[in-house]
Amino acid sequence: MGLPVEWLVNHVGGSVVQAVDVEEDRAMMLEAISAAATVRSQTAPNPWVGCVIVPSGDEPAALGATQPPGGLHAEAMALDLAGPTAAGAVAYVTLEPCCHHGRTPPCADALIAAGVRRVVIGVVDPDPQVRGQGIAHLRAAGIEVSVGVCAEEISEQLAPYLKQRSTGRPWVVLKLAASLDGRTAAPDGTSQWITGPLARADAHRLRAESDAVLVGAGTVRADDPALTVRDSEGRDPLRVVLGHIPDGARVQPALELGGDLGQVLDELGQRDVVQLLVEGGATVAHDFHRAGLVDRYVLYLAPVLFGGDDGRAVFAGSGAASMADVWRGRMVSVEQLGPDVRIELAPTGAGGAQTPGSSLTTGSARSGLAAA
């Protein structure tokens, strides 16, 4: 997701500077990545960034991470902790420092004023207000700049932000919970609980990391979910319902949307939603999947068998007509959570899903993926 070297050469000027000590650069950037991970659910719509200031002498390194909106950015926090030892230091920052005035002053200016001699950047910020300008500003001030250290790891960590700033649409995570034979509820509609406490707590962590959570009106009518964060630390996301919300539903206050799913994503992107968590029901899950709008699938599998074909399936709607049309993804991670297994999948671009960016029209959805 980071910009290529060719773009930097043509638009920023010069060439990417080779690291003086590749191993130290990578080690320090990994520290910055770890710092960023600690604030993942606290910074939106700003990116979760980490920064490490390494003084030229024997003084300890200073770590910073982006604070909630209105608070210090990672660079400013690390510079505050470093104090005068920042002069002549090397700064490692996961994302290109900003060079414009927002809620806080430009981080590039802060690095220049502190007298750092070198800035090592993980990925370029695709935000139109930054996009290489921070790098150019630092170089114009005589600071050595290296770009691309741990770019793969940081592009994964910041994938939701990089997509939203590049396309205007949020990163879409589809959460699914099912038995080993692919059922999300019994024929009578009961589904609480297929998975155990650890898997449900992880799902609440996903909610805390997301700026909005979306379900269909059918799920609201059937399950009356609150869609709040309870088993994890973090704020409640914006709650979005496709279709009409019944009076007295626990999901209120919530945003009612409908129609073309691409337009729904555009609307949420304009509302600064960086990551959208889609929780169901089965028709909504099918529509997002079929339209090629899902960036990441998170599937919780429980050691449960319904033992028949009358339980409710993960997806409700037409699927692949033949093996030539099946959707094939890439395994990102597999993790055991108590008795359950958490599988994270990424699209590969092949298979039956439509071209990403296409969309379907959906109204209210049938329940089937229990949300609470």
N, C-alpha and C positions, 0 to 999 in steps of 0.2 A: 504493500500500500504506500510505501515511501516513494518519493520521486526518484527517477533514475539519474545516474551520473551524468548522462548526456544533457538532461534538462538543466542540471546545475551548471555545467560548463557553458551552455548557451545563454542562460538567463541570469545566473548569479555572477559569473565571471571567473576566469582562472580555471583551476582544476582542483579536485578534492585532494586535500593535503594528506600525505601518508602519515600514519601515527608514528610518533617517536618510539613508543614502546607498545606494541600491539597487545601483548598479554596484559599489561597494566591498564591500558585503555578499556579492554573488554571487562576486566575484573571490576573496575570502577563504574563502568556503565551498568553492569549487573547489579551493583549496589543501588544505583539510581532507579533501576527497574523495580527492585524490591521496595524501595521507598514509595514509589508510585502506587504499588499494589496495596499499600496500607490505607490509601484514601480513595479506593475505587468507587465507593458508593457515596462519596461526600462532595464531589466537585461539579457535577453536571449543572448547566450545560458546558462548563469549561472542561478541558481535558485533564485527566489524572496524570500528572507529570512528576518525575523525580529528578533531583539535582544533587550532585556531590561536588563540593569545592575542596580540592586537594592543594594545600599550601606548598610553597617551594621548600620550606624548611621541615623541621621535625614536628610541627604542630599537627594536632589531629584533624582529620577530614571533617567537614561540616555537611550534614545531610538535610535536605529540604524536600517537601512534597506540597503540592497544590492544596491550599486551604479552601473551605467552602466559598461560594461566590461572594466577592467583596473583600475576601481575605488575601493574604500574601500568595503570590505565585511561588512555585518551587524554587526558582532562582533567587528571588528576594528573601525567602526564608533561609536558604542556605547562606546567602551573603550576610544576613544579619547575624547568624550564628558564627560565621567565620571572622567577622569584624575586620580589623586591619590585616589579618593574615591572608585576606583575599588578594592583596596586591602581589602580583607575580605568580598567582596560583593558576591551576588548570581547573576549569569548570566542565563537568560532565552533566549533560542535560538530555533527557530522553526525547524531547520535542524541540524544534527550532524556537528560540526565544522570540517573543512578540516584540514588535517595534512600533506599536500604535497605542494611543491612550484609550483605555476602556474604563472598567471600574478601578483599575490600578494603573500606575505608570508603566512605561515599556520596560520589559526585563532586559532587552538588549542595552538600553541606556544604563541600567543599574550595573550590568557587568562591565561596561566601559568605564563608568565612574569609579568602580571598585579597583580598577587596574589589573584585572586578570590578564594573563599573557596569552592564554589559549583557551578555546572553547571547543569541546567535543560534543557533537550533536548526533543523536540516534537517527531521527527521520525529519524530513522537511514538513512543515505545517502546511496542509493544503488550503487552509482558510485564506480567502482572497485578500484579507487585510495583512497577511503575513507572507506566505508562499515565496520564500527566498529572500524577502526584503530584510528579515532579521539577520540572515547570514551576510548579505551585502553590507548592512550597516556595521556589523562587527568588523568585517574585513576593511571597510573604509577607515575605521578607527585604528587600524594597524594590528588588530588581534588575529592571531593564527586560528583558523577554523578547520576542523576535520568533521566530515559528515559520513554517516553510514555505519558507525560502530554499533553492533548488536541490532541492526536495522530489522532483521527478521523477527527477533523476539519482541521488539517494540511495536512493529507493525501488527503483530498478533495482539499485544496488550491493548493497543490503542485502536484496534480495528473499528469499533463502533464510532468513535470520534472521527477517524479518517474518512470513513464512508459518508457520514452525515455532512461533513464539511466539503466533501468532494462532489456529492450528488444532491444534497438538500434533503435526502430521505434518511430516516433512522435505520440503524442496524436492527434487523428483525431476527429475534430468537423464538423459535417454536418449541414450546415445552410439551412433552407427551409423557404420560404415565400409563403403563399397561402391564397385563399379565404376560407370562412367557408365550401364551398362544395368541397374543395380540389383541386382547380385549380390555376395554377401559371401564366397563360397567356391566352388571348383570342384566338380564332381560327386563327385570322390573325397574331398572334405572339406578339401583343402589351401587355406590362406588367408594364409599368411605369406610375403611381406607384400603386401597390396593397396596400401596407402599408403606414402609415403616417410618418411624419418627426421623431418622437421619436423612432419608431422601426428602421428606417433606420440609425439613429445616433447610436443606440445600436449595429447594425450590423457592423458599422464602428469601434466601440470600440472593437468588436470581432476581426476585422482585425488587429487593433493596438496591440492586445494581442498575435496575431499569428505570427509565424516566416515565414510562407509561406501560400499563398492562391492559390487554385487550381481550374481550370475550364477545360472543354473540348473545343476542337478546334471549335466545332459547336457553342458553346456560343460566342466564339470570333468572328466568322464569322457573326452570327446573330445580336449580341448586341454591339460588339466592346467596351467592358468594359475596363476601365483604371485599376481597382482593386487597387486603391490607398486609403489611409486613408485621409478623408476630414472632416467628421463631428465629429471627436474626436481627442484628442491629441495622438501623437505616431508616430512611424516611419512607412514607407511603408514596407510591408512584401515582401519576395521573391515571384515573380509571376511565377506560374507553369501552363503550358498548356499541356494537354494530346492530342497529335497530332501535326500537322503542323500549325504554326502561319502564317496567311496571311501577305503579305508585307503591311507595313504601319499601322498595327494594333496598337491601343493605348496601349495595354498591354505590348508592348516592352519597355525596355528590359525584357525578360522573359526566363525561362528555359523550353525547349521542352523535354517532356518525353513520353514514351508510353510502351505498353506491359503489363506484369504481374503487377497487382496493389501491390502485396506484395513486388516485387522488386522495384517499385516506392517508397514505404515507406522506404525500406532499404536504397535506394539512398539518400532520404531526411534526414533520420536519420544520415547518414554519413556526411551530410552537416550541422550538428548541428541544424536541425529543431526540436524544442521541441514540438511545436503545429502547426498542419496543419489545415487550414480552407478550407473545400470543399464547393464551392458555386454553382456548377452546371456544365452542365445542368442536365436535368431529367435522361438521361441515365447514366451519371457519378454518380449521386446520387443513382440510383438503383444499380449500380455495386458495389459501396462501401458498401451499405446496405446489399445487397445479399451476399457479401463475408464475412460479419461479421467483417468488419474492422473499424466500427464507434464506437468511445468511448463515444461520447456525441452528441445528436441531439438537435439543437436549432431551434424551429419552431415558426415563427411569423404568427399569424392568424389575418386577417382583417375582419371586419364586412361587407363583400362583398359576393354577390352570383352571379355567372355567370348563374345559372339557367338551365344548360344543360350539356350534356356529350361530347360536341365537343371542350371545352376548353382544354388546356394542363394540364396534371396531374403532381403531384409532382414527381412521379417515372415513367419512361418509360422502360418497360420490363416486363417479367413474374413475377407474384407474388405468394402468397400462394394459393395452389389449394383447400384447405378446411380450415375450422375453426381450425382444429387440427394443421395446419401448420402456423397460423398467428404469426407474431412477436409480442411479448409482452414486454414492457419496464417498467421502474420505473420512476414515476414522481419525478424529482429533485426539480423543482420550477415552479410556475406559477405567472406571473407578468403582470399587465396592463400597457401598454405604450400608453398613449393617448387613441384613440379609439381601438387600437390593443391589442392583448394578446401575450405574449412571454411565450412559454412552453419549458422547458428543460427536456429532457428525457435521461435516461441511460439504456443500455442493461441489461437484467437480465440473459441472457444465455439460455433462453427458446424460443421456437417458430421456425419460418421458416428460420431464418438466418443461414448461414453455420457456422461451427466452427471458432471462431476468429483465424486469422492467415492464413486461406485459402484465395485464391485470384482469381480474374477473369482477363481476358485479355480484354482490351478496346482500341478502337481507338478513332476517333473523336466522340463527343457526340452531341445529339440534344439539342437545346436550350430549355428553358422553365423556368429556375429559373433565373430571371433577375439579372444581376450583373452590377455594375457601378464602 
